[in-house]
Amino acid sequence: MKPMKKTISLCLLILLAVVGASAAPKAEDDVMAAMNNYKEAMLKRDGAALEKLFHPDLTYSHSSGKLESKTEAIVAASKGPTYPESIEMGDMKVRVYGNTALVRGNMDFNNKSASGTNLIKLNVLTVWLKTPQGWQLVARQSTRLNP
């Protein structure tokens, strides 16, 4: 390869690496924004917001083993007898693979019910898909942590 072609090729590779490196943090920020929107929708019991955030093929799994579809998860979150008064997210890690993102971290739910408030500490894995509507939650799996 001639020196000029080598230089151009090297410059293109460096440019691609820089563009790729700067795109990943943007996608991670967008996914975390979606996570925060999910949290706020849950706290406000906002079924319309959850409708937009949840993918049609949603699989929503609770630490109790209960499994819900999109419709069931929205009804439970917006109209159910138990709901979160607060949600704390900690140690959230985002990994983006093209149009798919995984978010894993600890979440503390202070759930309100007829019998009072109950703190539930969870480790949660969420799977997000980039769609024409933005990042949508397609799967959630949680594991209860010891208090």
Kinemage of the C-alpha trace (Angstrom):
@kinemage 1
@onewidth
@group {chain A} dominant
@subgroup {mainchain}
@vectorlist {calphas} color= white
{ca met a 1} P 0.000 0.000 0.000
{ca lys a 2} L 1.314 3.434 -0.866
{ca pro a 3} L 2.112 5.804 2.051
{ca met a 4} L -0.774 8.162 1.174
{ca lys a 5} L -3.316 5.301 1.104
{ca lys a 6} L -1.973 4.033 4.423
{ca thr a 7} L -2.361 7.480 5.955
{ca ile a 8} L -5.910 7.869 4.654
{ca ser a 9} L -6.832 4.360 5.824
{ca leu a 10} L -5.374 5.028 9.269
{ca cys a 11} L -7.258 8.348 9.522
{ca leu a 12} L -10.523 6.635 8.561
{ca leu a 13} L -10.002 3.928 11.181
{ca ile a 14} L -9.291 6.532 13.863
{ca leu a 15} L -12.362 8.541 12.813
{ca leu a 16} L -14.578 5.437 12.971
{ca ala a 17} L -13.212 4.556 16.406
{ca val a 18} L -13.864 8.079 17.719
{ca val a 19} L -17.389 8.203 16.269
{ca gly a 20} L -18.173 4.718 17.615
{ca ala a 21} L -16.822 5.573 21.055
{ca ser a 22} L -18.865 8.765 21.275
{ca ala a 23} L -22.063 7.025 20.084
{ca ala a 24} L -22.011 4.420 22.878
{ca pro a 25} L -22.255 6.929 25.775
{ca lys a 26} L -25.117 8.701 23.944
{ca ala a 27} L -27.038 5.427 23.641
{ca glu a 28} L -26.320 4.607 27.298
{ca asp a 29} L -27.611 8.044 28.324
{ca asp a 30} L -30.752 7.542 26.225
{ca val a 31} L -31.396 4.137 27.822
{ca met a 32} L -30.932 5.573 31.324
{ca ala a 33} L -33.354 8.370 30.401
{ca ala a 34} L -35.868 5.663 29.447
{ca met a 35} L -35.207 3.932 32.800
{ca asn a 36} L -35.887 7.210 34.607
{ca asn a 37} L -39.073 7.718 32.577
{ca tyr a 38} L -40.135 4.188 33.590
{ca lys a 39} L -39.461 5.007 37.249
{ca glu a 40} L -41.458 8.253 37.066
{ca ala a 41} L -44.360 6.563 35.260
{ca met a 42} L -44.455 3.873 37.953
{ca leu a 43} L -44.472 6.480 40.733
{ca lys a 44} L -47.214 8.520 39.044
{ca arg a 45} L -49.185 5.388 38.140
{ca asp a 46} L -49.229 6.767 34.610
{ca gly a 47} L -50.672 4.052 32.369
{ca ala a 48} L -50.404 6.218 29.230
{ca ala a 49} L -46.664 6.751 29.772
{ca leu a 50} L -46.153 3.032 30.450
{ca glu a 51} L -48.084 2.217 27.258
{ca lys a 52} L -45.429 4.151 25.301
{ca leu a 53} L -42.476 2.782 27.272
{ca phe a 54} L -43.501 -0.883 27.208
{ca his a 55} L -42.905 -2.915 24.055
{ca pro a 56} L -45.919 -4.916 22.762
{ca asp a 57} L -44.051 -8.198 23.481
{ca leu a 58} L -43.195 -7.239 27.071
{ca thr a 59} L -42.396 -10.026 29.538
{ca tyr a 60} L -42.556 -8.521 33.047
{ca ser a 61} L -41.358 -10.910 35.733
{ca his a 62} L -41.619 -10.141 39.450
{ca ser a 63} L -39.356 -11.471 42.200
{ca ser a 64} L -42.325 -13.535 43.429
{ca gly a 65} L -42.346 -15.435 40.132
{ca lys a 66} L -45.465 -13.682 38.857
{ca leu a 67} L -45.264 -13.089 35.104
{ca glu a 68} L -47.205 -10.316 33.356
{ca ser a 69} L -47.836 -9.249 29.770
{ca lys a 70} L -47.751 -5.600 28.723
{ca thr a 71} L -51.449 -5.116 29.407
{ca glu a 72} L -51.303 -6.888 32.780
{ca ala a 73} L -48.221 -4.914 33.874
{ca ile a 74} L -49.836 -1.585 32.959
{ca val a 75} L -53.078 -2.410 34.786
{ca ala a 76} L -51.171 -3.585 37.878
{ca ala a 77} L -48.918 -0.508 37.912
{ca ser a 78} L -51.611 2.068 37.218
{ca lys a 79} L -54.650 0.621 39.013
{ca gly a 80} L -53.446 -2.195 41.259
{ca pro a 81} L -53.866 -2.226 45.045
{ca thr a 82} L -50.093 -2.151 45.608
{ca tyr a 83} L -47.979 0.672 44.209
{ca pro a 84} L -44.566 2.240 44.822
{ca glu a 85} L -44.390 5.416 46.911
{ca ser a 86} L -40.687 5.681 46.118
{ca ile a 87} L -38.137 3.897 43.953
{ca glu a 88} L -34.403 4.198 44.494
{ca met a 89} L -32.069 3.007 41.724
{ca gly a 90} L -28.477 2.183 42.586
{ca asp a 91} L -25.398 0.832 40.841
{ca met a 92} L -27.138 0.798 37.439
{ca lys a 93} L -24.981 -0.570 34.630
{ca val a 94} L -25.973 -0.164 30.976
{ca arg a 95} L -24.677 -2.325 28.129
{ca val a 96} L -25.742 -1.469 24.601
{ca tyr a 97} L -25.583 -3.978 21.747
{ca gly a 98} L -26.847 -2.170 18.665
{ca asn a 99} L -30.617 -1.765 19.088
{ca thr a 100} L -30.711 -3.797 22.308
{ca ala a 101} L -29.656 -2.629 25.763
{ca leu a 102} L -29.378 -4.393 29.104
{ca val a 103} L -29.659 -2.475 32.360
{ca arg a 104} L -28.829 -4.217 35.624
{ca gly a 105} L -28.831 -2.701 39.061
{ca asn a 106} L -30.383 -2.577 42.488
{ca met a 107} L -33.780 -1.021 42.995
{ca asp a 108} L -35.489 -0.380 46.319
{ca phe a 109} L -39.276 -0.150 46.112
{ca asn a 110} L -41.258 1.317 49.013
{ca asn a 111} L -44.582 -0.272 48.119
{ca lys a 112} L -47.850 0.974 49.569
{ca ser a 113} L -50.772 -1.375 50.093
{ca ala a 114} L -53.842 -1.630 52.316
{ca ser a 115} L -51.676 -3.207 55.020
{ca gly a 116} L -49.053 -0.422 55.010
{ca thr a 117} L -45.712 0.300 53.384
{ca asn a 118} L -43.251 -2.462 52.601
{ca leu a 119} L -39.608 -2.030 51.481
{ca ile a 120} L -38.614 -4.476 48.769
{ca lys a 121} L -34.947 -4.615 47.766
{ca leu a 122} L -34.403 -6.045 44.298
{ca asn a 123} L -31.712 -6.686 41.763
{ca val a 124} L -33.369 -5.959 38.431
{ca leu a 125} L -32.400 -6.777 34.854
{ca thr a 126} L -34.268 -4.863 32.164
{ca val a 127} L -33.973 -5.380 28.412
{ca trp a 128} L -34.667 -2.425 26.137
{ca leu a 129} L -35.184 -2.337 22.357
{ca lys a 130} L -34.604 0.721 20.197
{ca thr a 131} L -37.780 1.110 18.138
{ca pro a 132} L -39.222 3.935 16.018
{ca gln a 133} L -40.983 5.029 19.265
{ca gly a 134} L -37.645 5.186 21.123
{ca trp a 135} L -36.235 2.787 23.718
{ca gln a 136} L -38.952 0.395 24.897
{ca leu a 137} L -38.859 -2.109 27.740
{ca val a 138} L -39.261 -5.623 26.321
{ca ala a 139} L -38.291 -7.687 29.375
{ca arg a 140} L -37.840 -7.297 33.122
{ca gln a 141} L -36.590 -9.895 35.600
{ca ser a 142} L -36.111 -9.201 39.291
{ca thr a 143} L -34.527 -11.060 42.187
{ca arg a 144} L -35.296 -10.227 45.804
{ca leu a 145} L -32.245 -9.279 47.855
{ca asn a 146} L -31.835 -10.017 51.541
{ca pro a 147} L -32.668 -6.901 53.607
